[in-house]
Amino acid sequence: MSDPQSSALLTHDWTTGYPMTLRSVRLARLHVRRRLTMWNWPGDIEDAVLVTSELVANAVVHGRIPGHELRLRLLELDDGVLSIEVSDPALVFPAVRPRDLSERGRGLIVVRQLADSLDWFLRAGVGKTVRARLGAPKG
């Protein structure tokens, strides 16, 4: 589904599920890199992989509920915009913490710096989805 504020059409759509374990972070990175390469996505694939990694790690660490999995969805629009969506069963929205010296808690700050937009929304009966959008290079 494309953004209602955009006239761009959907060109690619891919969804998969992962168990709520830290091993899923590595698998998601591999799958996203492979999928975007196959799609010939014109944006920065390594930025997309890093954003995916941070969103999946956040879901595993903060959204884990026994018996549930997380969902990863990639959507590419015909204008080159990539939407990365990670859904988990928790109904709590992620918090962007101010910078500090700790090793943890900086993932969403990294995502905000790499992505053109970052938002989240509740999904009835499912949990929440965190979505980051990355644009294709201008030019």
C-alpha positions in Angstrom: 0.0 0.0 0.0 1.4 3.4 -0.9 1.3 6.5 1.3 -1.9 8.4 0.8 0.0 11.6 0.5 2.1 10.2 -2.3 1.1 9.6 -5.9 3.8 6.9 -6.2 2.7 3.4 -7.0 3.9 0.2 -5.3 6.5 -1.6 -7.3 7.7 -4.3 -4.9 6.3 -5.7 -1.7 7.8 -8.4 0.5 6.9 -9.7 4.0 8.3 -12.4 6.2 8.1 -13.4 9.9 10.9 -14.1 12.4 11.0 -15.6 15.8 11.5 -13.1 18.6 15.2 -13.9 19.2 18.4 -11.9 18.6 19.4 -14.3 15.9 16.6 -12.9 13.8 18.4 -9.6 13.6 21.2 -11.2 11.5 18.8 -13.1 9.3 16.8 -9.9 8.7 20.0 -8.1 7.6 20.9 -10.9 5.2 17.4 -11.1 3.7 17.0 -7.3 3.3 20.4 -7.0 1.6 19.5 -9.8 -0.8 16.0 -8.6 -1.5 17.0 -5.0 -2.2 19.9 -6.2 -4.5 17.4 -8.4 -6.4 15.1 -5.4 -6.8 17.9 -3.1 -7.9 16.8 -0.6 -5.4 18.6 2.7 -6.2 19.0 3.8 -2.6 21.8 3.1 -0.1 21.3 -0.6 0.6 23.6 -0.5 3.6 21.6 2.3 5.2 18.4 0.2 4.7 20.1 -2.9 6.2 21.2 -0.9 9.3 17.7 0.6 9.7 16.2 -2.8 9.5 18.7 -4.2 12.0 17.9 -1.5 14.5 14.1 -1.9 14.1 14.2 -5.7 14.3 16.5 -5.6 17.4 14.1 -3.1 19.0 11.2 -5.4 18.4 13.0 -8.4 19.8 14.2 -6.6 22.9 11.2 -4.5 23.7 8.3 -6.2 22.0 8.8 -9.8 22.9 5.6 -11.7 24.0 5.8 -15.5 24.3 4.2 -17.3 21.4 4.4 -14.4 19.0 6.7 -13.5 16.1 7.7 -10.2 14.5 6.9 -9.3 10.9 9.2 -7.5 8.5 7.8 -5.8 5.4 9.6 -4.0 2.7 7.7 -1.9 0.2 9.3 -0.1 -2.7 7.4 2.7 -4.5 7.9 3.6 -8.1 9.6 6.8 -7.1 12.3 4.8 -5.3 11.1 5.4 -1.8 11.6 2.3 0.5 9.3 1.6 3.4 10.7 -0.7 6.1 8.0 -1.9 8.5 8.5 -4.0 11.6 5.5 -5.3 13.5 5.5 -6.8 17.0 2.8 -7.8 19.5 3.5 -5.1 22.1 1.1 -2.2 22.3 3.8 0.2 23.7 5.4 2.7 21.3 9.2 2.9 21.1 10.8 5.8 22.9 13.6 7.8 21.4 16.0 8.4 24.3 18.3 11.4 24.5 21.9 10.7 23.8 23.9 9.3 26.7 27.0 7.3 27.1 25.3 3.9 27.4 25.7 1.2 24.8 22.0 0.6 24.5 19.1 2.8 23.6 20.5 4.6 20.6 18.9 2.5 17.9 16.0 4.8 17.1 18.4 7.8 17.1 20.4 6.1 14.4 17.2 5.3 12.5 16.0 8.9 12.7 19.3 10.1 11.2 19.3 7.6 8.3 15.6 7.6 7.4 13.6 10.4 5.8 10.8 9.6 8.2 10.0 7.4 11.2 6.6 6.7 12.6 4.6 4.0 14.4 1.0 3.0 14.6 -1.2 0.5 16.4 -2.6 -2.5 14.5 -5.9 -3.8 15.9 -5.5 -7.3 17.4 -1.9 -7.5 16.2 0.2 -5.0 18.2 2.2 -2.1 16.6 4.2 -1.4 13.5 7.2 0.9 13.4 7.9 2.3 9.9 11.0 4.0 8.5 11.1 5.4 5.0 14.2 5.9 3.0 14.3 7.9 -0.2 16.1 7.0 -3.4 19.1 9.2 -4.2 18.2 12.5 -6.0 19.5 13.0 -9.4 
